[in-house]
Amino acid sequence: MSPGPRRRTLNDVEREYDDEHIAWEPANHLPPDALRMGLNRSVPDGALLDFAGSLDGSKPLHKATAWVMLVVFGMPVLGYVWRLADTVWTAITP
């Protein structure tokens, strides 16, 4: 008489589903470097990276969103460079 089929344990089930995506978890769009630094969707920088990573370049609205984000985050940098150039220009001209 054979012992019959082996009962599945919790470890067997965990091994089956380890590599699969859990349906109720949102997809992770963070790059590996951000994950290594400890960023996730719960912190502001990680949430912004996750949002930007989820944009699809083939969709026009996503492209427009990316351009708006580029302008919003680029304007302070351009303002700082403009102010720095003005300061340097006024320092070198009498």
N, C-alpha and C positions, 0 to 999 in steps of 0.2 A: 504494500500500500504506500502510495506516494504521499508526502506531507502536504501537497496542495500548493496553490500559489502563495508566494511570499507576501505578507502584508506590507503595504507601503507605509513608511514612517514619515514624520515631518521633515526629516533631513532629505529624503527622496524628493519630496514635493518642493522644498527650497532649492535643490539642485536643478530641478526642471525649470523653475521660473527665475533663476538668478539673472540671466542675461536678457530677459524680456522686459519690455517697458510696461509699467503698471498703468492701467487705464485711467485711474483718477489722478495720477501725477501729471503736472504740466511738463511739456518737453523742455529739455535743458539746452539752451542756445549759447551757453557761455563757452569761450575758448578754454583749452586745457590750462593755459597760463593763469587765467583768472581763477579757475578752480584751485590751482596750486597755491595761489595767494590767499585763498580763503574767502573769495567773493562768492556770494550766492544771491538769489533773487530777493533776499530779506534785507539786504543793505542797499542804500541808494545807488552806489556805483555799480554794484552787481545787477540791480534791477534795470539800470540804464543800458548796460552791456547786453543783458538778456533781451531787452526790448529791441535794441538795434540789431542784434543777431537774428531776431525772428522776422525781420523785414525781408520780403521776397522781391528781388530786383526785376522780376518779370511783370509785376503789378504796378500800374501807373501811380496809384495812390501811395504805395509804399515808397516809390521813388521820390514823390513829392514830399513825403514825410521825412525821408533821409536828407533831402536838400534843406528843408526847414530846420532840421536838427543841426545840420552843418552851419547854417547861417547863425542860429541861436548860440551855438557854442564857439563859433569863430569870431563873432563880433567883439567880445571882450578882448580877445587876443589882438585883433587888429587895432582896437582902441588903445591898448597898452603900447603896441609898437608905434603907433602914431604919436602918442604922448612922449615916448622915449626919443623918437626922432626929433620932435619939436624941442625937447630939452637939450639934446646934443647940439642941434642947430643954433639955438640961442646961446649956448655956451661957447661955441667956436666963432661966432660972428660978433663983431663989436657993436 
